[in-house]
Amino acid sequence: MQADRFFERSIPLLFLIVTIVAYGLLLPLTGFYWDDWPFAWIAKFLGPQEFFPAFAGVRPFLAPIFFVTTSLIPPVPIYWQIFALIIRFLSGLSAWFALNQIWPHHKRQVLIVSLLFLVFPGYSQHWVALTHINQEWIPFIFYLLSFSFTARALRKQHVTPALAPGASVARAGGRDASSRDLARSNLPFNGQSPIEQNAPFNRRLLRPIVARNDTIIALLLLIAGVFPTEYFIGLEPMRFLFIWVILSEHINGFRQRFLQTIKHWSPYLLIWLANTAWLAYFYTIGSYESYDVEVVTQPMTMSYFFSSIVEAIWKAGFYIWGQVIVLSTDAITAPTSLLTLTLILLSFFLLSFYFLKHSFTHSSASGFALQAILIGFIGILLGRIPSFAAGLPLTLQSSYDRFMISMMLGGSLFITGLIELIIKGVRIKTYLFALLIALGIGQQFFNANIFRRDWARQQEIYWQLAWRIPAMEPGTVLLTDQMPIDYETDLSFTAPINWMYAPDYTRSDLPYALLYVEKRLGGSLPSLETNTSIDLSFRTVSFKGSTSQTIVIYMPRNGCLRVLNPEWGDEITYSHQSHFLVNSIPLSNPSYISMNADEIAKLPFLSEPNHTWCYYYAKAELARQKGDWFQVNDLISEAISLGYQPEDPFEWLTYIEAKAMIGDIEAAEKLSADTFTQDKGIRDGLCQVWKRIQLQVNVGSEAETRVNQLLSDYRCAR
């Protein structure tokens, strides 16, 4: 008995450890992603109250959650990652608490389902903390707790029949007394008050009241869970099934059980229908513009419908549990893969030891497996409804797998029930469950590494931008094709850019914006003609600019950030890049860069990294813009002396030009030959450099002869 109590008490600690191992090992190395940036910027510069107008046309009931959390937590990445860890821990406990109320006699299976839910490997968006904790996880916890209180209310009504006041008697000190007589008596009996003597009877009297209070709490939690976001609109029929499971313990006969289930579910059904009506209005008549409801506007074939069902069951019920093995073995020798596989093995052994050590294997699975399979199967399909209705794909390892959140409970129930049904050996089941949980832990650690790399890349971009553009004129728009990064869009970048370059911003039009040309062309960026107005809405503020005040930037996947300049012939140098980028280069005007700023732009929570090649290159490019060729030469020479080299051969062009401009034609010629040998695609860039050099050498000089010969050797058209 003491061992059982210790086991029960150790479960919250188990949840905490699993949460930290799955989500917290790389926590200090993760940051802001996607909509985290706009939300953090709003909280910092406009205040938490701004979320009410910001969400007025998009999920208005979400605003109070954002208001409360951003009022308590500063817009600093590490704080939000810690908060996300706490919320995920609480979500696991909430699932465990809810399922324990529904299946109190299947504690082993309930614990497994809850742990699988905690590390559910189909959902990879945990680290988009500010956005998804507020937008999904807090409402989801409310929803899970709503299931809990519904089950509590039912069990309090049905464990022991409620007694009407005055209709029964309670045994007190060996004598019977009516409830009315006991209530009227003020005399102690055997050292106890009449209320204490009548405690068992009073508890029976209070059950209907307590059950009613639990129902009210469950209804309020449902409102808090379903109205803020449409992610969980499909989950409510699961409550009907949970009620059915509980009533099946007390009510025989399909018809009677069905009627009682409908009766108990009806108040929740009314709230669900009210929310459905609200969403229908918001999607069709109101101002909700996040997604178009394609199922409503486009015909749906039966083949598409059934293929979507099969896809959902396959991915959420089966594939995701082994996904990490597929991802890791794609690059088995990579450090991330080796660490992930090691963590899986270690977690498997420790979980197996824990479960077997605490007699985890002795609870019965009778009656649970089929219920879990059926409810899990239906739960997966119900969870797919919101994204299916919006016509959005169920793509794993992408931003779209956030829609898996509403399928997590169903998927965890489904796989647990399936194993309970198929595998008869208790020890084998224990090992298999430990392996599934370990695979979930490994998948989340694998995901954490992806977000760690993304955050590191983000910081590189922000610092290189600050080094190359220490300040710029308000009203400037940065144009580019696409940043080599996975978890940010142009609007995501617009927020930190304004944070960097306008740290004293007060409410007005946004001073800066970054736009992806391909994504915005024809919309907020009407055309690439000069003097074209740019109007970009950014929640409750907007950016108003012009194509005549733009700076075009280019960030290669392997290389340093560059400001492109039509005067340097960059249309030709980078002609092999996206035509969206190339066509925007004529608009670029680096004169809007303030080159003599007292302080460079920066984000307050990012420490400046060590100065490696890209630092010296950015400073050299800035000196090149000033026309200070000696400084360009000194900066790059210093970088080379420290052992730094460019990853992208195109970055040698600046050094080649600097060498020639300070009179070292021979060094420039040799470096050109070496660079051309390294990458033949640089020929157009070399031609542009040597054509500019040609304009600077003296007519009739030996230098002119050598330059002309080089132009001929590289087949540079005149």
Disulfide bonds with the S-S distance in Angstrom:
Cys560-Cys614 2.01
Cys687-Cys716 1.94
